[in-house]
Amino acid sequence: MNSAIHTAPKIKEVQYGSLSACKDIDIGQSVIVKPDENNANQWTEIPMDRHNAGSGTTGTTNNVFQANAIIHSIVPFAAMKQGATIRIPPMQWHCGGWDDQHFHDQLRIPLPVRSGSSSSSSTPMSSSSSPSRGIVVTLEAMARECIAVALSPRPYFDLGKTYVVHLGAASNLQTVIRRRMANPSDTVDVALPSPNICSSDKFQSYWIMLQNKGQVSVGVGKIPGKHCVASLDDSVYHELRSGVDAVKYVGLGNSALGKRARDVKVRNVRVMSVPDAFVAFGGIPVTAYDAVQARREEQQEEGQGKEDYENDGIEDALRMEYSKECEKAKKRAEKFGIEYKQPQPDAFFSWSEARRMRANPERGFITGFNIMDEKEQEKQRKRKERFEMDSNKSGIGDGDDQGNDNGNDDEEDNDDDDLVEQN
């Protein structure tokens, strides 16, 4: 007796050296998104059949939503195809900062589709796509640190109008959200503790969104709004900017600095506008990051035991405490005009991790400074003199290009203010 054996189709794995070179951007799909009334209106979604995506109907899922959903949206999205991965080298030494190669003209909020067809469903829904409501980005990335995601009104880094989210800044201890200006004093940014947010041995899920008239948020996991690690309120700029400057495009970068900076791998990027189903609730709900709970949810999906995810969650909580101690030390040093000294990590981490952090304290990340500025040139000159003095004391010759075995990066790479977002 013959029996049919169904096997899942093999996914072709393709790796690209930059986002602009990617040939696997899909713009023909939609997803049904609705607030979960039973779970604080949390983001919930069901995929649509491809053949129904442009017809205004939801096929077999329509009856389910008629019975269970008060309101939902049909949201078009652009996405990298499954199996496509972008491998991004550090921007600092590869191209000097943000470049056209870090963007793709199709990785954007889909253009609105004008259709005269009406939906057969009695349930309110929308198939519109509008940058004016904001943007939602989901992605997966593997990196030791410094994943950079740009939200721009155009398919390039537009100074003063582009937001950049840096995941895993400062030795994978912080998340930074920044809109850089030509005048550094006008730059709008926030840096908050998010220890161990990057993973160098597996892909981690993230979400980023801009909504509610200038609120930029970023979090961990696959559900937008859940486990938020950082938010930036830029409502003043939102009120002043023109409609053509609404964020539409997504750029992918690598803001790691130093000789030992590693590549970043990114896959499964998806871009859409904020679903209008959340308008009645004041936007997509945002909940604070819970390190232990986030680790539990992630590792339960991977089938790991309770002891494994609880131990990892405790380690994440300790990293968070250490990052807060670093921030306190910085504020104290600034207040009393003394040199900042990074707190000893021994009380927070394992011996091996503490040793690594002592050897490579607070590596920097990229976001933007003017290398032609006189103040920046003076800072570079002083660093060079200081490095030469340290080299003479340690007996290192002028021609040493091999690096040291202790893992130290160049001292100038450890200055969090030295950030590069040059075009």
Buried (B, 14 or more C-beta within 10 A) or exposed (E): EEEEEEEEEEEEEBEBBBBBEBEBBBBEBBBBBBBBBEEEBBBBBBEBBEEBBBBBBBEEBBEEBEEEBEBBBBBBBBBBBEBBBBBBBBBBEBBBBBBBBBBBEBBBBBEEEEEEEEBEBEBEBBBBBEBEBBBBBBBBBBBBBBBBBBBBBBBBBBBBBBBBBBBBBBBBBBBBBBBBBEEBEEBBBBBBBBBBBBBBEEBBBBBBBBBBBBBBBBBBBBBBBBBBBBBBBBEEBBEEBEEEBBBBBBBBBBBBBBBBBBBBBBBBBBBBBBBBBBBEEEBBBBBEBBBBBBBBBBBEEEEBEEEBBBEBBEBBBBBBBBBBBBBEBBEEEEEEEEEEEBBEBEEBBEEEBBBBBBEBBBBBBBBBBBEEEEEBEEBBEEBEEEBEEEEEEEEEEEEEEEEEEEBBBBEBBBBBEBBBBBE
